[in-house]
């Protein structure tokens, strides 16, 4: 698999004679392959959202029976032909690709005993190998794609500014992409704090890229641009009038209403119990006619004995 990815980079490099563009074309090719999975997972996710009111009713009906709840959930999925794992397909496909690209780019930038590149995972007679064999930098548009932005900024801060701008740009692309997804997706079980965390989590992932090869940052930046275009297409296709996305949003709103209705009785019950609780007096000084410990009222003292 590493050799196949390196061969793909070498093929595109033979066309364009530029490292960054070759890596970008690999990102485009992989996104073309993943796009059908993304569309399928998006449709599956929307179908799951459309079932949220029915799922909420089942959760209320079988609240104390986990096994019965799971059985009824599976029947609901089978009845509507919904795969609850469909939304995970793009993520499962991208993780191996990330590992492969990381290993390939590290291998292409491997330094040999003579201080120059000794590319790995690629044939010695390929154009990419011969281009890198006598060099110690993978320069493209003034950036060394073989080193990480952290190393570039650590060696020379001024020289590392373009690398820092690349990371900032990647974080901005991730943020735009996540905002597009968050503006369409609503969940009855997600709090506003959780929604904010999910929105800014990709930005944190972009900051993590500062420790990875710059070539991999370029790869992810191109993919982020394609995903933004892809999300725009998904919005037009699924969230138009009477689209599946609109139905999913309406179903999510109904599920939130059911959740709020379930929360009201428990809240009212709590308030009622607090209202019916006896009010305890905080008075600590005894009253004038307070009974004696034996339970009988104290006898008044005769005037004759008072004078004594």
DOFIRO-865270 format. One record per atom (N, C-alpha, C): residue in three letters; x, y, z. Coordinates in steps of 0.2 Angstrom, whole numbers, padded with zeros to 4 digits, always signed. Layout:
BEGIN
ALAXYZ...
//
This chain:
BEGIN
UNK+0004-0006+0000UNK+0000+0000+0000UNK+0004+0006+0000UNK+0010+0006+0004UNK+0014+0012+0004UNK+0017+0013-0003UNK+0019+0007-0007UNK+0022+0008-0013UNK+0017+0011-0018UNK+0011+0009-0017UNK+0005+0011-0022UNK+0004+0019-0021UNK+0004+0021-0015UNK+0004+0028-0014UNK+0010+0032-0016UNK+0016+0029-0015UNK+0022+0033-0018UNK+0022+0033-0026UNK+0020+0027-0029UNK+0019+0027-0036UNK+0014+0032-0038UNK+0009+0033-0035UNK+0004+0038-0037UNK+0007+0045-0037UNK+0011+0047-0031UNK+0014+0053-0031UNK+0019+0054-0037UNK+0023+0049-0038UNK+0028+0049-0043UNK+0025+0050-0050UNK+0019+0047-0051UNK+0015+0048-0058UNK+0013+0055-0059UNK+0010+0058-0053UNK+0008+0065-0054UNK+0014+0070-0055UNK+0020+0068-0051UNK+0026+0072-0052UNK+0028+0072-0059UNK+0028+0066-0062UNK+0030+0066-0069UNK+0026+0070-0073UNK+0020+0072-0072UNK+0016+0076-0076UNK+0017+0083-0074UNK+0018+0085-0068UNK+0018+0092-0066UNK+0025+0095-0064UNK+0030+0090-0062UNK+0037+0092-0060UNK+0036+0097-0054UNK+0032+0096-0050UNK+0031+0100-0044UNK+0029+0095-0038UNK+0032+0095-0032UNK+0031+0091-0027UNK+0024+0093-0024UNK+0023+0099-0022UNK+0016+0101-0019UNK+0010+0100-0023UNK+0011+0101-0030UNK+0005+0100-0034UNK+0004+0092-0035UNK+0009+0088-0035UNK+0009+0081-0036UNK+0005+0078-0030UNK+0007+0081-0024UNK+0003+0079-0017UNK-0004+0081-0018UNK-0005+0087-0020UNK-0012+0090-0021UNK-0016+0085-0025UNK-0013+0083-0031UNK-0017+0079-0035UNK-0019+0072-0032UNK-0014+0070-0028UNK-0016+0063-0024UNK-0022+0065-0020UNK-0022+0070-0016UNK-0027+0072-0012UNK-0034+0072-0016UNK-0034+0075-0022UNK-0040+0075-0026UNK-0042+0068-0028UNK-0037+0064-0030UNK-0039+0057-0032UNK-0042+0053-0026UNK-0039+0054-0020UNK-0042+0050-0015UNK-0049+0053-0013UNK-0050+0060-0013UNK-0057+0062-0012UNK-0062+0060-0017UNK-0060+0059-0023UNK-0064+0057-0028UNK-0067+0050-0026UNK-0062+0046-0024UNK-0063+0039-0022UNK-0068+0039-0015UNK-0067+0043-0011UNK-0071+0043-0004UNK-0077+0047-0005UNK-0078+0051-0010UNK-0085+0054-0011UNK-0091+0050-0011UNK-0091+0044-0015UNK-0097+0040-0014UNK-0098+0038-0007UNK-0093+0036-0003UNK-0094+0034+0004UNK-0097+0040+0008UNK-0094+0046+0007UNK-0097+0052+0010UNK-0104+0053+0009UNK-0106+0053+0002UNK-0113+0054+0001UNK-0118+0048+0004UNK-0115+0042+0004UNK-0119+0037+0007UNK-0120+0038+0015UNK-0114+0040+0018UNK-0114+0041+0025UNK-0119+0047+0027UNK-0119+0052+0023UNK-0123+0058+0024UNK-0130+0056+0023UNK-0132+0052+0018UNK-0139+0050+0018UNK-0141+0045+0024UNK-0137+0041+0026UNK-0138+0037+0031UNK-0139+0041+0038UNK-0135+0046+0039UNK-0135+0050+0045UNK-0142+0054+0045UNK-0144+0056+0039UNK-0150+0060+0039UNK-0156+0055+0040UNK-0156+0049+0037UNK-0161+0044+0039UNK-0161+0043+0046UNK-0156+0042+0050UNK-0156+0041+0057UNK-0159+0047+0060UNK-0157+0053+0058UNK-0161+0059+0061UNK-0168+0059+0060UNK-0170+0057+0055UNK-0177+0056+0053UNK-0181+0052+0058UNK-0178+0047+0061UNK-0181+0042+0065UNK-0180+0044+0072UNK-0177+0050+0074UNK-0176+0051+0081UNK-0183+0052+0085UNK-0188+0054+0083UNK-0194+0054+0087UNK-0196+0047+0089UNK-0196+0042+0084UNK-0198+0035+0085UNK-0193+0032+0090UNK-0187+0034+0089UNK-0181+0031+0094UNK-0183+0034+0101UNK-0184+0040+0101UNK-0186+0043+0108UNK-0192+0040+0111UNK-0197+0038+0108UNK-0203+0035+0110UNK-0201+0028+0113UNK-0197+0025+0109UNK-0194+0018+0111UNK-0190+0019+0118UNK-0186+0024+0118UNK-0182+0024+0124UNK-0186+0026+0130UNK-0192+0030+0129UNK-0196+0031+0135UNK-0200+0025+0137UNK-0202+0021+0132UNK-0206+0015+0133UNK-0202+0009+0136UNK-0196+0008+0134UNK-0192+0003+0137UNK-0186+0006+0141UNK-0188+0011+0145UNK-0182+0014+0149UNK-0179+0009+0154UNK-0182+0004+0157UNK-0179+0000+0161UNK-0177-0007+0159UNK-0178-0008+0152UNK-0176-0014+0149UNK-0172-0013+0143UNK-0165-0013+0144UNK-0160-0012+0139UNK-0160-0017+0133UNK-0161-0023+0135UNK-0161-0028+0130UNK-0167-0028+0125UNK-0173-0026+0128UNK-0179-0025+0124UNK-0178-0019+0120UNK-0175-0014+0123UNK-0174-0008+0119UNK-0170-0009+0113UNK-0164-0013+0114UNK-0160-0014+0108UNK-0164-0018+0103UNK-0168-0023+0105UNK-0172-0027+0100UNK-0176-0022+0096UNK-0180-0018+0099UNK-0185-0014+0096UNK-0181-0009+0091UNK-0175-0006+0093UNK-0171-0002+0089UNK-0169-0005+0083UNK-0167-0012+0083UNK-0165-0015+0077UNK-0171-0017+0073UNK-0176-0018+0075UNK-0182-0019+0071UNK-0184-0012+0068UNK-0183-0007+0071UNK-0184+0000+0068UNK-0180+0001+0062UNK-0173+0000+0063UNK-0168+0001+0058UNK-0170-0004+0052UNK-0172-0010+0053UNK-0173-0015+0048UNK-0179-0013+0044UNK-0184-0010+0048UNK-0191-0008+0044UNK-0189-0002+0040UNK-0185+0002+0042UNK-0184+0008+0037UNK-0177+0008+0033UNK-0174+0002+0034UNK-0168+0000+0030UNK-0163+0005+0031UNK-0161+0006+0037UNK-0156+0011+0040UNK-0150+0007+0043UNK-0144+0009+0041UNK-0138+0006+0044UNK-0135+0011+0049UNK-0135+0010+0055UNK-0133+0015+0060UNK-0125+0016+0060UNK-0122+0012+0056UNK-0114+0013+0056UNK-0112+0016+0049UNK-0117+0018+0045UNK-0116+0021+0038UNK-0112+0027+0039UNK-0113+0031+0044UNK-0110+0038+0045UNK-0102+0037+0047UNK-0100+0031+0049UNK-0093+0030+0051UNK-0089+0028+0045UNK-0092+0027+0039UNK-0088+0024+0033UNK-0082+0029+0031UNK-0084+0035+0030UNK-0078+0040+0028UNK-0073+0040+0033UNK-0074+0040+0039UNK-0069+0040+0044UNK-0065+0034+0044UNK-0068+0028+0044UNK-0064+0022+0043UNK-0060+0022+0037UNK-0062+0025+0032UNK-0058+0025+0026UNK-0052+0029+0026UNK-0053+0035+0030UNK-0048+0040+0030UNK-0042+0038+0035UNK-0043+0035+0040UNK-0038+0033+0045UNK-0032+0029+0041UNK-0034+0024+0038UNK-0028+0020+0034UNK-0025+0025+0029UNK-0028+0029+0026UNK-0025+0034+0021UNK-0020+0039+0024UNK-0022+0041+0030UNK-0018+0045+0034UNK-0012+0042+0036UNK-0012+0036+0038UNK-0006+0032+0040UNK-0002+0031+0034UNK-0005+0029+0029UNK-0001+0028+0023UNK+0003+0034+0020UNK-0001+0040+0020UNK+0002+0046+0017UNK+0008+0048+0022UNK+0007+0047+0029UNK+0012+0049+0033UNK+0018+0045+0032UNK+0018+0039+0032UNK+0023+0034+0031UNK+0027+0036+0024UNK+0023+0037+0019UNK+0026+0038+0012UNK+0030+0045+0012UNK+0027+0050+0015UNK+0030+0056+0014UNK+0036+0056+0019UNK+0036+0053+0025UNK+0042+0052+0029UNK+0047+0048+0025UNK+0045+0043+0021UNK+0050+0039+0018UNK+0053+0043+0012UNK+0049+0047+0009UNK+0052+0051+0003UNK+0057+0055+0006UNK+0057+0058+0012UNK+0061+0063+0015UNK+0067+0060+0019UNK+0067+0053+0019UNK+0072+0050+0023UNK+0079+0052+0021UNK+0083+0054+0026UNK+0090+0056+0024UNK+0095+0050+0025UNK+0099+0049+0019UNK+0104+0044+0019UNK+0111+0045+0022UNK+0115+0041+0022UNK+0122+0042+0025UNK+0126+0048+0022UNK+0125+0049+0016UNK+0128+0055+0013UNK+0125+0062+0014UNK+0120+0062+0018UNK+0117+0068+0020UNK+0111+0071+0015UNK+0110+0067+0010UNK+0105+0068+0005UNK+0099+0063+0006UNK+0094+0064+0002UNK+0088+0060+0003UNK+0090+0053+0000UNK+0087+0048+0004UNK+0087+0041+0001UNK+0080+0039+0001UNK+0076+0041-0004UNK+0069+0039-0004UNK+0067+0032-0003UNK+0061+0031+0001UNK+0059+0024+0002UNK+0052+0023-0001UNK+0050+0017-0002UNK+0044+0015-0005UNK+0043+0017-0013UNK+0049+0018-0016UNK+0048+0020-0023UNK+0054+0018-0027UNK+0053+0016-0033UNK+0058+0013-0038UNK+0064+0018-0039UNK+0070+0015-0039UNK+0076+0020-0040UNK+0076+0023-0047UNK+0073+0020-0052UNK+0073+0023-0059UNK+0067+0028-0060UNK+0063+0029-0055UNK+0057+0034-0056UNK+0060+0041-0056UNK+0055+0045-0059UNK+0057+0052-0059UNK+0058+0056-0052UNK+0053+0054-0048UNK+0053+0057-0041UNK+0059+0055-0037UNK+0061+0048-0038UNK+0067+0046-0034UNK+0073+0050-0037UNK+0074+0050-0043UNK+0080+0054-0046UNK+0080+0061-0044UNK+0074+0064-0044UNK+0074+0071-0042UNK+0076+0072-0035UNK+0074+0068-0030UNK+0076+0068-0023UNK+0083+0066-0021UNK+0085+0061-0025UNK+0091+0057-0023UNK+0097+0062-0021UNK+0098+0067-0024UNK+0104+0071-0023UNK+0103+0077-0019UNK+0097+0078-0016UNK+0095+0084-0013UNK+0094+0082-0005UNK+0093+0088-0001UNK+0092+0087+0006UNK+0086+0091+0008UNK+0082+0094+0003UNK+0076+0098+0004UNK+0071+0096-0002UNK+0065+0096+0000UNK+0059+0095-0005UNK+0056+0101-0006UNK+0059+0106-0010UNK+0057+0112-0010UNK+0051+0113-0015UNK+0046+0117-0013UNK+0040+0118-0018UNK+0037+0124-0016UNK+0037+0129-0020UNK+0034+0136-0018UNK+0037+0139-0012UNK+0044+0138-0012UNK+0048+0140-0006UNK+0047+0137+0000UNK+0044+0131+0001UNK+0043+0127+0007UNK+0046+0120+0006UNK+0049+0118+0011UNK+0052+0112+0012UNK+0047+0107+0014UNK+0044+0103+0010UNK+0039+0098+0012UNK+0041+0092+0016UNK+0047+0091+0016UNK+0050+0086+0020UNK+0050+0087+0028UNK+0050+0093+0030UNK+0051+0095+0037UNK+0044+0097+0040UNK+0044+0097+0046UNK+0038+0099+0049UNK+0038+0107+0050UNK+0032+0110+0051UNK+0032+0117+0052UNK+0035+0119+0059UNK+0034+0114+0064UNK+0038+0116+0070UNK+0045+0116+0069UNK+0048+0112+0065UNK+0055+0112+0064UNK+0057+0118+0060UNK+0053+0120+0055UNK+0055+0126+0051UNK+0055+0132+0056UNK+0050+0133+0060UNK+0050+0139+0064UNK+0055+0138+0070UNK+0057+0132+0072UNK+0062+0132+0077UNK+0069+0133+0074UNK+0070+0132+0068UNK+0077+0133+0065UNK+0078+0141+0064UNK+0072+0143+0061UNK+0073+0151+0059UNK+0065+0153+0059UNK+0064+0157+0064UNK+0057+0160+0065UNK+0054+0163+0059UNK+0059+0168+0056UNK+0056+0172+0050UNK+0055+0167+0044UNK+0060+0162+0043UNK+0059+0158+0038UNK+0053+0153+0039UNK+0051+0152+0046UNK+0045+0148+0047UNK+0038+0151+0047UNK+0038+0158+0046UNK+0032+0161+0045UNK+0027+0159+0040UNK+0030+0157+0034UNK+0025+0154+0029UNK+0022+0147+0031UNK+0026+0144+0035UNK+0024+0137+0038UNK+0018+0138+0043UNK+0019+0144+0047UNK+0014+0145+0052UNK+0008+0148+0048UNK+0008+0152+0043UNK+0002+0154+0039UNK-0001+0148+0036UNK+0002+0143+0034UNK-0001+0137+0031UNK-0005+0133+0036UNK-0002+0133+0043UNK-0006+0130+0048UNK-0012+0134+0050UNK-0012+0140+0050UNK-0017+0145+0051UNK-0023+0144+0046UNK-0020+0144+0040UNK-0025+0143+0034UNK-0029+0136+0035UNK-0025+0131+0036UNK-0028+0124+0037UNK-0033+0125+0043UNK-0032+0128+0048UNK-0037+0128+0054UNK-0043+0132+0051UNK-0042+0137+0048UNK-0048+0141+0045UNK-0052+0137+0040UNK-0049+0133+0036UNK-0053+0128+0032UNK-0057+0123+0036UNK-0053+0120+0041UNK-0057+0116+0045UNK-0063+0119+0048UNK-0062+0125+0051UNK-0067+0128+0054UNK-0073+0130+0050UNK-0072+0132+0044UNK-0077+0133+0039UNK-0081+0127+0037UNK-0077+0122+0036UNK-0080+0115+0035UNK-0085+0113+0040UNK-0083+0113+0046UNK-0087+0111+0052UNK-0093+0116+0053UNK-0092+0122+0052UNK-0098+0127+0053UNK-0103+0125+0048UNK-0101+0123+0042UNK-0106+0121+0037UNK-0110+0115+0039UNK-0106+0110+0042UNK-0110+0104+0045UNK-0114+0106+0051UNK-0111+0110+0055UNK-0115+0111+0061UNK-0121+0115+0060UNK-0121+0120+0055UNK-0127+0124+0053UNK-0133+0120+0051UNK-0132+0113+0049UNK-0137+0109+0046UNK-0139+0104+0051UNK-0134+0102+0055UNK-0136+0096+0060UNK-0138+0098+0067UNK-0143+0095+0069UNK-0146+0097+0076UNK-0147+0090+0079UNK-0145+0090+0086UNK-0146+0084+0089UNK-0150+0085+0096UNK-0155+0081+0098UNK-0159+0083+0104UNK-0155+0081+0110UNK-0149+0077+0109UNK-0146+0075+0115UNK-0139+0079+0116UNK-0138+0084+0111UNK-0131+0087+0112UNK-0133+0094+0115UNK-0129+0096+0120UNK-0130+0102+0123UNK-0126+0108+0119UNK-0127+0114+0120UNK-0123+0119+0117UNK-0116+0119+0118UNK-0114+0117+0124UNK-0107+0116+0125UNK-0104+0111+0121UNK-0107+0105+0120UNK-0105+0100+0116UNK-0104+0102+0109UNK-0109+0106+0107UNK-0109+0108+0100UNK-0103+0113+0098UNK-0102+0117+0103UNK-0096+0121+0102UNK-0089+0117+0102UNK-0089+0112+0106UNK-0083+0108+0106UNK-0082+0104+0100UNK-0088+0102+0097UNK-0087+0098+0091UNK-0085+0103+0085UNK-0087+0110+0086UNK-0086+0114+0081UNK-0079+0116+0081UNK-0075+0117+0087UNK-0068+0119+0087UNK-0063+0113+0087UNK-0066+0107+0088UNK-0061+0101+0088UNK-0057+0101+0082UNK-0060+0102+0076UNK-0056+0101+0070UNK-0050+0106+0070UNK-0051+0112+0073UNK-0046+0117+0073UNK-0040+0115+0077UNK-0042+0111+0083UNK-0037+0108+0087UNK-0033+0103+0083UNK-0036+0099+0079UNK-0033+0094+0074UNK-0028+0098+0069UNK-0030+0104+0067UNK-0026+0108+0063UNK-0019+0110+0066UNK-0020+0112+0073UNK-0014+0114+0076UNK-0009+0108+0077UNK-0012+0102+0078UNK-0008+0096+0078UNK-0004+0095+0072UNK-0006+0097+0067UNK-0002+0096+0060UNK+0005+0100+0060UNK+0006+0104+0065UNK+0012+0108+0066UNK+0018+0103+0067UNK+0017+0097+0069UNK+0022+0092+0071UNK+0023+0087+0065UNK+0019+0088+0060UNK+0019+0083+0054UNK+0023+0086+0048UNK+0025+0082+0043UNK+0028+0084+0038UNK+0024+0089+0034UNK+0027+0095+0031UNK+0023+0100+0028UNK+0019+0097+0022UNK+0022+0092+0019UNK+0019+0089+0013UNK+0012+0086+0015UNK+0011+0084+0021UNK+0005+0081+0024UNK+0000+0087+0025UNK+0003+0093+0027UNK-0001+0098+0028UNK-0004+0101+0022UNK+0000+0101+0017UNK-0003+0103+0010UNK-0008+0098+0008UNK-0007+0091+0009UNK-0012+0086+0007UNK-0019+0087+0011UNK-0019+0089+0017UNK-0025+0090+0021UNK-0028+0097+0019UNK-0024+0102+0017UNK-0027+0108+0015UNK-0031+0107+0009UNK-0028+0104+0004UNK-0032+0103-0002UNK-0038+0098-0001UNK-0038+0093+0003UNK-0044+0090+0005UNK-0049+0094+0008UNK-0047+0098+0013UNK-0052+0103+0016UNK-0055+0107+0011UNK-0052+0110+0006UNK-0055+0114+0001UNK-0060+0110-0003UNK-0059+0104-0005UNK-0063+0099-0008UNK-0069+0098-0004UNK-0068+0097+0003UNK-0074+0095+0007UNK-0079+0101+0008UNK-0076+0107+0008UNK-0080+0113+0008UNK-0085+0113+0002UNK-0082+0112-0004UNK-0086+0111-0010UNK-0091+0106-0010UNK-0089+0100-0007UNK-0093+0094-0006UNK-0099+0096-0001UNK-0098+0099+0004UNK-0103+0101+0009UNK-0108+0106+0006UNK-0105+0110+0001UNK-0110+0115-0002UNK-0115+0111-0007UNK-0112+0106-0010UNK-0116+0101-0014UNK-0121+0098-0010UNK-0119+0095-0004UNK-0124+0091+0000UNK-0129+0096+0002UNK-0128+0102+0004UNK-0133+0107+0006UNK-0138+0108+0001UNK-0136+0109-0005UNK-0140+0110-0011UNK-0145+0104-0013UNK-0141+0098-0012UNK-0145+0092-0014UNK-0150+0089-0009UNK-0148+0089-0002UNK-0152+0086+0003UNK-0156+0091+0007UNK-0154+0098+0007UNK-0158+0102+0011UNK-0162+0107+0007UNK-0164+0106+0001UNK-0168+0110-0002UNK-0175+0109+0000UNK-0180+0112-0003UNK-0187+0111-0001UNK-0189+0104-0002UNK-0192+0101+0004UNK-0195+0094+0004UNK-0189+0089+0003UNK-0183+0091+0005UNK-0177+0086+0004UNK-0177+0082+0010UNK-0172+0077+0010UNK-0171+0073+0016UNK-0169+0076+0022UNK-0164+0081+0020UNK-0161+0085+0026UNK-0167+0089+0030UNK-0171+0092+0026UNK-0177+0096+0029UNK-0181+0091+0034UNK-0183+0085+0031UNK-0186+0081+0035UNK-0183+0079+0041UNK-0176+0078+0041UNK-0172+0076+0046UNK-0172+0082+0052UNK-0171+0088+0049UNK-0171+0093+0054UNK-0178+0094+0058UNK-0184+0093+0054UNK-0190+0093+0057UNK-0191+0087+0062UNK-0188+0082+0061UNK-0188+0076+0065UNK-0184+0077+0072UNK-0178+0081+0071UNK-0174+0082+0076UNK-0178+0087+0081UNK-0181+0092+0078UNK-0185+0097+0082UNK-0191+0093+0086UNK-0194+0088+0083UNK-0199+0085+0087UNK-0196+0081+0092UNK-0190+0078+0091UNK-0187+0074+0096UNK-0185+0078+0102UNK-0183+0084+0101UNK-0181+0089+0106UNK-0187+0091+0110UNK-0193+0092+0107UNK-0199+0093+0110UNK-0201+0087+0115UNK-0200+0081+0112UNK-0202+0075+0117UNK-0197+0075+0123UNK-0191+0077+0122UNK-0186+0077+0127UNK-0188+0082+0132UNK-0190+0088+0130UNK-0192+0093+0135UNK-0199+0091+0138UNK-0203+0088+0135UNK-0209+0086+0138UNK-0208+0081+0144UNK-0203+0076+0142UNK-0201+0071+0147UNK-0198+0075+0153UNK-0195+0080+0152UNK-0191+0083+0158UNK-0196+0087+0162UNK-0201+0090+0159UNK-0206+0094+0163UNK-0209+0091+0169UNK-0212+0084+0168UNK-0215+0081+0174UNK-0210+0080+0180UNK-0204+0078+0179UNK-0199+0077+0184UNK-0198+0084+0187UNK-0197+0089+0183UNK-0196+0096+0186UNK-0202+0098+0191UNK-0208+0097+0188UNK-0214+0099+0192UNK-0214+0095+0198UNK-0213+0089+0198UNK-0213+0084+0204UNK-0208+0087+0209UNK-0202+0089+0207UNK-0197+0091+0211UNK-0199+0097+0215UNK-0202+0102+0211UNK-0204+0108+0214UNK-0210+0107+0218UNK-0215+0102+0217UNK-0220+0101+0221UNK-0218+0098+0228UNK-0213+0094+0228UNK-0211+0091+0234UNK-0207+0096+0238UNK-0204+0101+0235UNK-0201+0106+0239UNK-0206+0110+0242UNK-0211+0112+0238UNK-0217+0116+0241UNK-0220+0113+0247UNK-0221+0106+0247UNK-0225+0102+0252UNK-0221+0101+0258UNK-0214+0102+0257UNK-0210+0100+0263UNK-0211+0105+0269UNK-0212+0102+0275UNK-0213+0106+0281UNK-0208+0112+0282UNK-0210+0118+0284UNK-0205+0123+0285UNK-0203+0123+0292UNK-0197+0122+0293UNK-0194+0121+0300UNK-0192+0128+0302UNK-0194+0130+0309UNK-0192+0136+0312UNK-0185+0136+0314UNK-0182+0142+0313UNK-0175+0142+0315UNK-0175+0146+0322UNK-0180+0147+0326UNK-0180+0150+0332UNK-0177+0146+0338UNK-0173+0149+0341UNK-0169+0145+0346UNK-0170+0147+0353UNK-0174+0153+0354UNK-0175+0155+0361UNK-0182+0152+0363UNK-0182+0150+0369UNK-0188+0147+0371UNK-0194+0152+0372UNK-0200+0150+0371UNK-0206+0154+0372UNK-0208+0154+0379UNK-0212+0159+0381UNK-0214+0160+0388UNK-0218+0154+0391UNK-0222+0151+0387UNK-0226+0146+0390UNK-0224+0139+0387UNK-0217+0139+0386UNK-0214+0132+0384UNK-0215+0127+0389UNK-0218+0121+0387UNK-0219+0116+0392UNK-0212+0113+0395UNK-0213+0110+0401UNK-0207+0108+0404UNK-0205+0101+0401UNK-0199+0098+0402UNK-0197+0092+0399UNK-0202+0086+0401UNK-0206+0087+0406UNK-0210+0081+0408UNK-0217+0082+0404UNK-0218+0087+0400UNK-0224+0088+0396UNK-0229+0092+0399UNK-0228+0094+0406UNK-0233+0098+0410UNK-0231+0105+0410UNK-0236+0110+0410UNK-0234+0117+0410UNK-0232+0119+0417UNK-0227+0123+0417UNK-0224+0125+0424UNK-0229+0129+0428UNK-0229+0127+0434UNK-0234+0131+0439UNK-0232+0138+0441UNK-0236+0142+0441UNK-0234+0149+0443UNK-0232+0150+0450UNK-0227+0154+0451UNK-0224+0155+0458UNK-0229+0159+0462UNK-0231+0157+0468UNK-0235+0162+0472UNK-0232+0168+0474UNK-0235+0174+0475UNK-0232+0180+0477UNK-0228+0180+0484UNK-0231+0176+0488UNK-0228+0175+0495UNK-0221+0172+0494UNK-0220+0167+0490UNK-0213+0164+0489UNK-0209+0168+0485UNK-0211+0173+0481UNK-0207+0177+0477UNK-0203+0182+0482UNK-0207+0184+0487UNK-0204+0189+0492UNK-0198+0186+0495UNK-0199+0179+0497UNK-0193+0176+0500UNK-0187+0175+0496
//
